[in-house]
Amino acid sequence: MAKKRPILTVGAISAAVALLSFFPDPAVADAESSATPIVRPTNPAIKMPTSYPFQQPVPLAADFPADASTQRGLTPYDEIAPKINAWLARSNKVSAQVVGTTDLGRDIHFITLTAPETAAETAQQNAWRDKIKNNAAAAATDQALQDGYKIPIWFNANIHGNEWEGTDASIKYIEDMLNDTSAETAELLRTHRIYFTLTNNPDGRALGQRAVAAGFDPNRDFITGATVEASITRDLSNIIQPTNFIDIHGYTNILQVEPCGPPHGENYEYDLFLPHAYDAALEIEKAVVEANIPGNTYQAADGSATTTNTGKILIPYRDIRAGWDDWPPIFAPQYVAFQGAITNTVELPLGRVNNNVPEGTRRGEVNVAVAGVVIDTAVDYVVENSDALLDNQIEIFRRGDAGEPLRTVPADIDPATVPAPNAWAEIWDETDVYTAQLPRAYVIPVGGTQRSDTDANTLVDQLLVNGIEVQKTTSALTANGTTYPAGSYLVDMHQPLRGLANVLLADGTDISERVPDMYDISAWSLSLLWGADVDAIGSTTDAPLAVTATPVTSTPLSSVVPATAAYLELEASGVASIQVINELLHDGVAVSRFDDGTVILKLDETSRQSVSGVTAKYEVTFAASDGQRLRTEDSTGLGAQRVGYTGTQDDRVTLERLGFRDLVLVNAASITSGATDLSQIDVLWIGSNLAFNADQAAGTAAVNAYLASGKGVTGRGTAAANFANTFGLLTTTPVSGTSGSNGIVSVETVADGVLGDFPQDTAFVSPATWFTVLDPAATVEQTYAADPFVSGHWASSAGRAQENSARQAAVVSKTAATGSRVLLFGTVPTYRAHVVGGSQDVATSLLWAGVAGAEVEVPAAVVVPEPTPEPTPVPVPSDSPSATPAPVALPTTPAAGAGTRPGGLANSGSDALLIGGLAAGLLALGAATLGAMRLRGRSAAQAAEAPRSVDTTE
């Protein structure tokens, strides 16, 4: 057996940097010294073949006897590579690639079935594919393209690790195709490419868990990209541009095939998507019923599962009219549909069983057989409808490029009035109608009033890896009464992927009154949650904007370290600045923070190398300073925090992205046993319950000792509030919104509070928590707005509805007599590692509550020397006194001579004092400029806002 491959680590994203200094070359930090990147770039392992077949053998995996798939009688992961290599050795119909590697080092295999192609033929296919997306109007009339383009079909299996059978059904289909020498199969492969991701989650498959090794559900990650598994599917969808996509899951007791019920995603071309998506599901239903697979289940009249063949499976659009929706683009099929594909999630019927291999094997065999029928039928459907499906895809891209409004399908439409396939129209009613109104463009300012230029760059990076076209303006743009400086980012909504662009950037919609409940999240806007200011401009039917711009493919900022400076200052206005601060602290550089959120450090031999490295890595700009602010303003030395935390992967990865290192997962048992030594922890983050029972008195004592030492606590939700109540840090009664509610809320932040320096006016909740009956000594740092809910789903319930949260405390803090600081979030700033803007508030709270560090050395005072007085000449009597001169009108220019400088300016003591004062003023100019810069992200109203009163009753 081959040795197990090493775990792939993820390094920091590098970028070009302009260093106007004498600093040494930036040091290359190892992965442990860098924050986890927020945007996962396109996977470099994805290199599509230049001809077919591509048959480089794939690496073998180490034997893993505990592979959980064997409990179902299915193929363990380590047996997949040998099968692939055997296929490559026997047939020119098959190609194989490794398109990425999981966190635990397992390869993700991508298989292509197609007839052989020369390099010229593959290049032609690539050119046609590019034309379909980027010149759709021309593609629609290109007969050579229509006749010669190979329609791409894609089957994605095992994205949830413990939903195994899609992999085995794919393997069986491939082997059947390799054995099939019929003319029909030859023609299929001549006119199509059939792609397979054999297992999208190899770690989960082997470990028998739904999530990836890091703990995230990859099928909830398609607009965040926290997982390599989801990002690979993201990247492949943009590269291969499938016309049909099937994602094979399990288990729903009865075979279930989408499309979904309402609410439907409001950014799809639903009139083009739904007819074939529903028709394909009906064809699969018919084929599975006819196959009559022993042991399979069907839908009974009451909706339950029965082994009696009733002729029906589950199709959510028809059978589940609420609770199985395609509203969010976080799932693979709902994401890939923006590439113009007809997509279906398939849920296989028979679920997991524990400690019963014979029954597990029986269920596995049934599911593999059912999945085989699904694959066969889906391929047949595409073959029979290839022209129509390609026309649909071209038309989706053409509408986007032309900027046509999304088309609303009216409720209760007459099936006779729409083209075939039209079975969908018999079901369509007012509950299905959701259509977004598209802007002409989105503007992401850079400079000017932008809250954070680095967060703006991060947001644009996320758009770019999702295939969205972004431009950078080369002239100022004025729209809606606002002038955006040249260098701002522009997303013109006349582009092929305008649906995906809008679903990422739009605020979203409050759908609380339209549906009773949701399957998953209901809001996700990058514009509102990723820390940057974004403005929607006009309507999609408007004329082009009066601005010049050029396309961008990357977002390097001009990162600068001044050539000569004794001190450096940095605005902590984005996540990149937090990453910089944490890395400097871990490198042993003293960093102090002023009350306005700006940080300062002194340049010396220790700090030079660190500053040079972080400037290049995180693309920040330091400003020169003489350090005199340290003499005149209050500042606090920041400490390198070792964070002990409770919570999930959401909390852990958020902290890692912020640059906190050596994180310690704590719980009641480990603290009680002493396995976790709280004396080695600098600050606690409470993301889930930390409570001690009567048998854990030692743990309670350890927490009390920790707090008595003056160390602090921050956290989120009722778990953090309960901890604060239990240990006497802060008393409050937390109230949570309706169960299952989630979305984006408007918040108002106290300008001079902990979070007030670079405030954000929106946050994510799931659900919202607000703090009532509040400790009189507590400080309200942030409240929910008077009209709090922006987008998402928040059903009403007594005392827990949207209106009940209005003006209530969303974030509170307190400093105890021991010096311990506590800060509680009622919002969820770590949710699925998606709330990038909120994560900065997490870091601010931890640095505020954590152990203080060394103060930056205060410089000597700037001394203005006293002028040296000139001696008064001894008067000499004149033998012949001259006449008194006549008066001269003032002002006059003194004649040059004794007591004057060139130009005739009097060299008086008072003039010297004036010049000395001017010099001192010039020395302070840099600090004054920094102060002005800081105000650009905060409105004058916020800066002047007094802390508002909050109702402290429930």
HUKA-V293538 format. One line per field, one symbol per residue. phi: phi as a letter, one per 30 degrees, with the letter a starting at -180 (. if undefined). Layout:
phi=???
//
This chain:
phi=.dddddddccdddcbdbccdacddeedcddedcbddedcddeddddbdecabdcbdedddcddbededdddcicddedcdeedddddddcbcdcbbbcclbddciddccbcbcadebdeddddddddddddedcbdddddcddddedcddddcbccbidcdcbddeddddedddddddddcddddededdcbcccbcdbdbddddddibdddedjddddbcdccidcddddddeddddddhdcbbbccbabbibebbddcdddcedcddddcddedddddddddeddddddhdeidcbdddcjddbdddcibccbeeccbdajbccddddceddddeddicdbbdccddcddbchbdedddddddddddddddededddeddedbeddddeeddddddedddidddcddddhddedcbdddbdeddcebddcdbbdccddacccdbihcedbddddddddeddddciddbbcdcbdbcahicccdejdcbcddcaecdddedddcddjbdcedcbdabdbdbaaeddcbcicdbbdbibedddeddacabdbbabddddbcedbadbbbbddcadeddededdddddiddbccdddjdcbbcdbdddedddedddddchcbdcdbcideddcbdbbddcddcccbckceedddeddddjdchdbdcaddddddjdccddcccaccccaebbbcddcdddedddddedddjdcbblbidddddddddcidacacdbcdeeidalcbdbbcddccecddbdccbacbaddbbcchdeeddcdcabdddcdccakbbddaeibdedddeiddcbbbacdddjdcbbcccdbdcehhcdddddddededdddddddcdddedddddccdddddddddddcdcdbeddddddbdcdbceddleibcejiddccdddddddddddddddddedddeddddddcbdddddcddeddbdccd
//
